[in-house]
């Protein structure tokens, strides 16, 4: 059950991050899910220890972990845009 919740929340966070970074038209739902989940892992290692709390990948669904995962997805999209285009946008 935890994997299903992670897929749904990762998809929503990836979609929101792609809207913020203006890459929503270039990605499909599958890539949004991938970006959300990888962003959650990235945030679990980098952002979550800085703000405290538990990462979303461990099953903690509080506001801090959701914000950290969202920021991780935005950072991941910024890195991908930098590699692809040479600018963050």
C-alpha positions as CSV (number, residue, x, y, z in Angstrom):
1,X,0.0,0.0,0.0
2,X,2.9,2.3,0.7
3,X,4.2,2.0,-2.8
4,X,0.8,2.9,-4.3
5,X,0.7,6.0,-2.1
6,X,4.2,6.9,-3.1
7,X,3.3,6.6,-6.8
8,X,0.3,8.8,-6.5
9,X,1.9,11.4,-4.3
10,X,5.1,11.3,-6.5
11,X,3.0,11.8,-9.6
12,X,1.2,14.8,-8.1
13,X,4.4,16.4,-6.8
14,X,6.1,15.8,-10.1
15,X,3.2,17.3,-12.0
16,X,3.2,20.4,-9.8
17,X,7.0,20.7,-10.1
18,X,6.7,20.5,-13.9
19,X,4.1,23.3,-13.8
20,X,6.4,25.5,-11.7
21,X,9.3,24.8,-14.0
22,X,7.2,25.2,-17.2
23,X,8.0,21.7,-18.5
24,X,4.5,20.3,-18.3
25,X,3.9,20.3,-22.0
26,X,7.0,18.3,-22.7
27,X,6.4,15.5,-20.1
28,X,3.7,12.9,-19.8
29,X,2.3,11.4,-16.7
30,X,4.9,8.6,-16.5
31,X,7.8,11.2,-16.5
32,X,5.9,13.2,-13.9
33,X,5.8,10.2,-11.6
34,X,9.4,9.4,-12.2
35,X,10.4,13.1,-11.4
36,X,8.3,13.1,-8.3
37,X,9.7,9.9,-6.9
38,X,13.3,10.7,-7.7
39,X,12.8,14.2,-6.4
40,X,11.4,12.7,-3.2
41,X,14.6,10.5,-2.9
42,X,16.8,13.5,-3.6
43,X,14.9,15.5,-1.0
44,X,15.1,12.7,1.5
45,X,18.9,12.8,1.4
46,X,19.6,16.5,1.0
47,X,16.7,18.8,2.0
48,X,14.9,16.8,4.8
49,X,17.9,16.6,7.2
50,X,18.2,20.4,6.9
51,X,14.5,21.2,7.9
52,X,14.0,18.2,10.1
53,X,11.4,15.5,9.8
54,X,11.3,12.2,8.0
55,X,11.4,11.7,4.2
56,X,8.3,10.9,2.3
57,X,9.9,7.6,1.1
58,X,9.8,6.3,4.7
59,X,6.0,6.7,4.8
60,X,5.9,10.1,6.6
61,X,3.3,12.3,5.0
62,X,3.4,15.5,6.9
63,X,3.7,19.0,5.4
64,X,7.4,19.2,5.9
65,X,8.1,16.0,4.0
66,X,5.7,17.0,1.2
67,X,7.3,20.4,0.8
68,X,10.8,18.9,0.8
69,X,9.8,16.3,-1.8
70,X,8.3,19.1,-3.9
71,X,11.5,21.1,-3.7
72,X,13.5,18.0,-4.6
73,X,11.4,17.5,-7.7
74,X,11.8,21.2,-8.7
75,X,15.6,20.9,-8.1
76,X,15.7,17.8,-10.2
77,X,13.8,19.4,-13.1
78,X,16.2,22.5,-12.9
79,X,19.2,20.1,-13.2
80,X,17.6,18.3,-16.1
81,X,16.8,21.6,-17.8
82,X,20.4,22.8,-17.2
83,X,21.8,19.6,-18.8
84,X,19.3,19.6,-21.7
85,X,19.2,23.2,-22.7
86,X,22.1,24.9,-20.9
87,X,19.7,27.2,-19.0
88,X,17.4,26.7,-16.0
89,X,14.5,28.6,-17.4
